[in-house]
Amino acid sequence: MATATSKARKSAKTQDATVLLKTDHQLVSDLFDEYEAAYSNAKKKQIANQICKELTVHAQIEEEIFYPAVKQAMKDKELIPEARIEHATLKSLASQLEGMEPDDEMFDAKVKVMHEYVKHHVKEEQNEIFPKAKSTGLDMMKLGARLSERKAELRAARS
């Protein structure tokens, strides 16, 4: 049974789905900036691992919850399938990075390509998908609560 404190905490964290996803986008963007400023291989590895973890969780909550709801509400046959393909590419790069070390000549290149893909993907989501999703009448607060709950589950499972 949930306590009043946990219920209050949960409701305080509830936010519009697009705000939650934009917050994730900003976090990953900041991590890429940190990566570019890092000098040691140990720091690069740690930041790259964090980027991969954040992107994996973010992609999963979008694919499980956000994209199906938005695709149905928008009757979309183009934007969401394209976004899923972009996710597949990002997940592939993340899995390749997990098996590499920063002193591998391809490590920095893969992080750079991942960063470019993420920037492109974020731009499309924020400029095309999110505004169209908001105009559908979907309950973005309810969707945000579902995303937040699933994100917490995925993070707990990875700990």
N, C-alpha and C positions, 0 to 999 in steps of 0.2 A: 504494500500500500504506500502510495506516495505521501510524503509529508508536505505540510504547508510551505516549508522552506524550499523543497525541491520543486513544488508546483510554481512557486513565485519565481524561482530561478529559471525554470523552463519558460514561463510566460515572458520573462524579461528578455530572454534570448530569442524569442520568436520575432522574426522579421520577414518582410517582403522577400519572396524567393529570389527576385533579381538583385536585391541588395545583398543578400547572403552570397550569391554567386559572384557579384562584383567584388565583394570583400575577399573572396578566395582569389580572384584574378589579381587584385592588388598585392596580396601576400606573395603570390608566385612571382609577380613582376619584381617585387622587392628582393626576393631570394635570388633571382637572376642578376640583379644589380650587385648583390653581395658576392655572388660567384665571380663576376667580372673583376671585382676589387680584391679578391683573395689571391694570396701569393703562394701559400704552402699547399702541397698536394693533400695533406690531411684535411685542411679546411675546405678545399675544393670538393673532396670526396664527401665530406659531411654535408655540405650545402647541396650538392647534386643529389644525394640520397634524400634530403628533405624535399627538394623540388619534385623528385619522382613520387615520393609518398603523397605529397599534397595533390599533385596532378592525378594520381591514381584514384584517390578518394573522391576528388571533385568530379572526375569523369564518371565514376560509378554512380554517384547520386544523381547526376544529370541523366544518365542513361536509364536508370531504374525508375526515376520519379518525374523529373522535370520534362525531359524530352517527350515521353509518351503523353503526358497531360497536354503539353503545348501542341504537339503534332495533331492530336485529336481536336483540340479547340480551334486551331488555325486551319484544319483540314490541309495540312502542309505535306507536300510530296517532294520538296526540294531542299529547303534549309536544314531540316532536322537530319535527313539522310546524309547530307554533306557534312554536317557537324559530327555525326557518328564516324564517318570515314576519317575525319581529322583526328578524332579521339583514338582510333585504331593506330594511326601513324605515331601519335604521341606515346601510346602505351608500348608500342614496339621499340621506340627509341629509349624509353625508360627501362625496359627490360634489358636492352643491350648495355646501357650504362651500368646497371646493377652488377654485371659480370665483368666490368672493366676497372682499371685503376687509372688515376689521373696522369700517370707518367706514360700511358699509352698515347701514341700520337693522335689517335682518333677521338679521345675523350673530350677535349675542348671543342673539337669540331662538332661532335654529336650534341653537346650542350648548346652550342651556338645555333645549330639547326633547330633544336627543340625550342629554343627561345623565339626564333623567327616564326615557327609554326604556331606557338602559343600566342604571339602578338597578333597574327592574322586571325586566328580562331576567336580570340577575345574581341577584336574589332567587329567581326561579323555578329557575334552574339550580342554585344552591347548596342550596336547600331541597327541591327536588323531583327534578330530573334526577340530580344527583350521588349522593344517597343510594340512589336506585333502581338507578343504574348499578353502584354498588359492591356491591349485593346480588345482582347477576346472576352473579358468578363470573368476569367479564371480568378478564383480566390487566392491571390498571391500570398496572403498571410498564412492561410491553411497549407498551401504548397511549401512555403518557407519553413513552417513547423515540421512538416514531413521530411524535408531535406535536412534540417538541423538534427532531427532525431536519428535519421539514418547515418548521417555523418559521424555522430557521436558513437553509434554502434560500430561502425567501420574502424574508427580510431581506436576504440577499446579492444577490438579484435586484433589489431596490429601491434598493440603494446605488449 
